[in-house]
Amino acid sequence: MAFSKVMWLPYSYISRIANLVLQRLWHNMHLILNTYYLVVGIACVLESYLISSGLWKEYKAFNSSKVKYLAIVVDSEEAYLTSRIVKLVSWLEALGVKHICLYDAEGVMKKSKEAIVEKLNKVTILEGAAEKDKLVSQNSMTLEFASFSDGKEAVAKAANLLLGTYMKLAELGGDQEEKIFTEPYMAEALKATGCNVIEPDLMLVYGPVRCHHGFPAWRIRYTEIVHMGSLAEMKYGSLIKVIYEFTMVRQNYGK
């Protein structure tokens, strides 16, 4: 019994020392990470101030017309911040962006679109199907309000149309290859059912999660997606930087 007690004491001391060392390492790592994110946050705020104030000359002039259609995806909880959304759209209008899609999964912004539109200057609401050439003809800003239910409805309509086409081919005994539906078939079905098929050039995501929140996948095949952080902490300089960097990218493929 005495021998086992003697053997247990060194093990107990070693275990305590190991726990203290691990705790110290954990606290040090936590301190380093907190310091890193604090420095990054301060740098971002300073950078945003320099850009928005015009002191950073590189960002003073850029061709915003390259952003023909911009999607703003907002987390549904932050979509209730109507004043922030209005301010964001006003910033985009000042930067020369004319055509915007406002999306949140639960359709919060769609329900409050009248309150949003009345606080903006000349705005045209984009309803239902819309072709790209119609956007070009609009001199005022156009806003599209979308939600997750719009995507589900569009898929259901397109699926019914494709099913009807398949049944007709089956009755006529057509070639088996004609019964295999590919992506172009789906695109044509969406267009034929009157669903909006405009593809944004750039998507800005506001919220805690880095995802597109169910934005229709067929509309973002070639879309550049950028996470912007919380809508409550949005910065004008960060917005200028993202659009500037997008306009500077050389695209080696088309739509």
Residue pairs with C-beta under 8 A, 6 or more apart in sequence:
44 235
44 238
45 235
47 56
47 237
47 238
47 241
48 235
48 236
48 237
48 238
48 241
49 237
50 56
50 237
51 59
51 236
51 237
51 238
51 240
51 241
52 235
52 236
52 237
52 240
53 237
54 60
58 244
59 237
59 240
59 241
59 244
62 243
62 244
62 247
62 248
63 247
64 95
64 96
64 97
64 243
64 247
65 96
66 201
66 246
66 247
67 97
67 201
67 202
67 243
67 246
67 247
68 99
68 132
68 135
68 201
69 99
69 100
69 101
69 132
69 135
69 198
69 199
69 200
69 201
70 92
70 97
70 99
70 100
70 101
70 200
70 201
70 202
70 203
70 204
71 100
71 101
71 103
71 200
71 202
71 203
71 204
71 215
71 220
71 223
72 85
72 88
72 89
72 100
72 101
72 102
72 103
72 203
72 204
72 206
73 103
73 104
73 203
73 204
73 205
73 206
73 207
73 212
73 213
73 215
74 85
74 102
74 103
74 104
74 109
74 206
74 207
74 231
75 104
75 206
75 207
75 208
75 209
75 213
75 231
76 104
76 105
76 106
76 108
76 213
77 207
78 84
78 206
78 207
78 230
78 231
78 232
79 85
79 104
79 106
79 108
79 109
80 108
81 231
81 232
82 112
82 115
82 116
84 231
84 232
84 234
85 102
85 109
85 116
85 231
86 116
86 119
86 120
87 234
88 206
88 231
88 234
88 239
89 100
89 102
89 116
89 120
89 141
89 143
90 120
91 236
91 239
92 100
92 239
93 120
93 121
93 141
95 239
95 240
95 243
97 141
97 243
98 135
98 138
98 140
98 141
98 142
99 126
99 135
99 138
99 141
99 142
99 144
100 141
100 142
100 143
100 144
101 126
101 143
101 144
101 145
101 146
101 198
101 200
102 109
102 110
102 113
102 116
102 143
102 144
102 145
102 146
103 109
103 145
103 146
103 147
103 213
103 215
104 110
104 147
104 213
105 147
105 148
105 213
105 214
106 147
106 148
107 145
107 147
107 148
107 149
109 116
109 145
110 145
110 146
110 147
113 125
113 143
113 145
116 143
117 123
117 125
117 143
120 141
121 141
122 140
122 141
123 140
123 141
123 142
123 143
124 138
124 140
124 141
124 142
124 143
125 142
125 143
125 144
125 145
126 142
126 143
126 144
126 196
128 194
128 196
129 191
129 194
129 195
129 196
129 197
130 144
130 196
130 198
131 198
132 198
135 142
135 198
144 196
144 198
146 196
146 215
146 216
148 213
148 214
150 196
150 216
151 214
151 215
151 216
153 195
154 190
154 193
154 195
154 196
154 216
157 189
157 190
157 193
157 194
157 195
158 186
158 189
158 190
158 193
158 195
159 189
161 189
161 192
161 193
162 181
162 185
162 186
162 189
165 189
166 179
166 181
169 178
169 179
170 179
186 218
187 197
187 218
190 197
190 218
191 197
196 219
197 218
197 219
198 219
199 219
199 220
199 221
199 222
199 223
199 255
200 219
200 220
200 223
201 223
201 224
201 246
202 223
202 224
202 226
202 242
202 243
202 246
203 212
203 215
203 220
203 223
203 224
203 225
203 226
204 226
204 228
204 239
204 242
205 211
205 212
205 213
205 225
205 226
205 227
205 228
206 228
206 229
206 230
206 231
206 234
207 213
207 230
207 231
208 230
210 227
212 220
212 225
221 255
222 253
222 255
224 246
224 249
226 242
226 246
228 234
228 238
228 239
228 242
229 238
